[in-house]
Amino acid sequence: MNRWSRTVRVLLSVTLLAGVLATGFGSSERTVAHSAGNEYKFDFGAGTVENGYIGVSASDAYTSTRGYGFNTPSQMRNVSASGTGVAKDAVQFLTYGTKSTNTFNVDLSNGLYEVKVTLGNTARASVAAEGVYQLINMTGNGATDRFQIPVTDGQLNLLVTEGKAGTAFTLSALEIRKISDQAITKRTIYIGGDSTVANYYPLSSSVQGGWGQLLPSYVNNNTFQVRNMASGGQIARGFRDDGQMEAILKYIKPGDYFILQLGINDTNAKNNTTEAQFKEIMRDMVVQAKNKGATVILSTPQGRATDFNSANVHSAENRWYNQATRALAQEENVTLVELNKLSSAYFTSIGPQATLALYMTGDSLHPNRQGASELARILVNDLKRQGMNGF
């Protein structure tokens, strides 16, 4: 990969400054704006460049002189988008996959960066960088999210990739900000799970929620960042084998937490996973994370909103291969959060109607935003009770 030399940095700054002086901010020229120092802002597509951004067209190939561009521009195209500002246009990745070479490359000095992503029009898409997933299943036109990433080889390589087959994978804007010269992430809580855990967009206002999405509200953000790698419909085998666990293992380190909650979809006959198989796949992930020095936490999923008996007591203790998760936690000597039992106790305390109000309308399985927040609160309170710090 090309490294960011002192000469290249000077050339890029001079070139872009000349473009600014020559054309002025807000022009439709694609080489208009550049934010100085350790911040880089890119506006993708063929439309007008927003103030403060570098305009990038699908045809802009990477060059070491420029310091950014597409590795294979023949596999990119400009597309429109339905948003405003930087989200009014985008580029579409015609080839994709976490290992694809069809990436947008940016030369950066080594260190830790925060990357903010704004998608164009797409139903569901994931973001990959450095050959692994960074953001999972961003949904809706103009969805935004951010992540931290260490750069150790002088270049960031990023693309938007498949979240749902048959949809477009588009990118409207990137904002890249250096936050440390040390290429090490702050302490991180990594989360694995399914649709009851996953993120829903917009992150700050979605009707549906997963407890992993709401967990940052209960975390000391000066101590931890939260990286939620959960996705809808996921099973243990898929999480381990299809890229999500790979991304976690690339970065996880001593001092980090790995919270893993699966089992709901594994029990579905179509996924052809016995409880014994589920347990061993989960064990494999637990052992791999432990070998990286991380603290592993297993959680059992909450039950359905309708799991009340005639005495209005909520119980779903034997759902979702929960017994295998409990046994595995004991065998591997890792922390267990009995979210299943704890949430049942809470649901019993508030009653059936109030419990239904914490779930999506007409859906007894998936929590709404308020329900996800309650589950996150319950989980964090139990982690604090068990002596975990950072919450």
WOGINOR-V709207 format. One record per run of one state. SS is the DSSP state (alpha for helix, beta for strand, coil for the rest). FROM is the first residue (numbers start at 0). TO is the last residue. If there is no record, write none. Layout:
SS,FROM,TO  SS,FROM,TO
//
This chain:
coil,0,4  alpha,5,22  coil,23,37  beta,38,43  coil,44,52  beta,53,55  coil,56,59  beta,60,60  coil,61,66  beta,67,69  coil,70,71  alpha,72,74  beta,75,79  coil,80,83  alpha,84,87  beta,88,92  coil,93,102  beta,103,106  coil,107,109  beta,110,118  coil,119,122  beta,123,128  coil,129,130  beta,131,138  coil,139,142  beta,143,150  coil,151,153  beta,154,161  coil,162,168  beta,169,179  coil,180,186  beta,187,191  coil,192,206  beta,207,207  coil,208,209  alpha,210,217  coil,218,223  beta,224,227  coil,228,234  alpha,235,240  coil,241,242  alpha,243,250  coil,251,255  beta,256,259  coil,260,267  alpha,268,270  coil,271,273  alpha,274,290  coil,291,293  beta,294,298  coil,299,306  beta,307,307  coil,308,312  beta,313,313  coil,314,320  alpha,321,330  coil,331,333  beta,334,336  coil,337,337  alpha,338,349  coil,350,350  alpha,351,355  coil,356,357  beta,358,358  coil,359,365  beta,366,367  alpha,368,384  coil,385,390
//
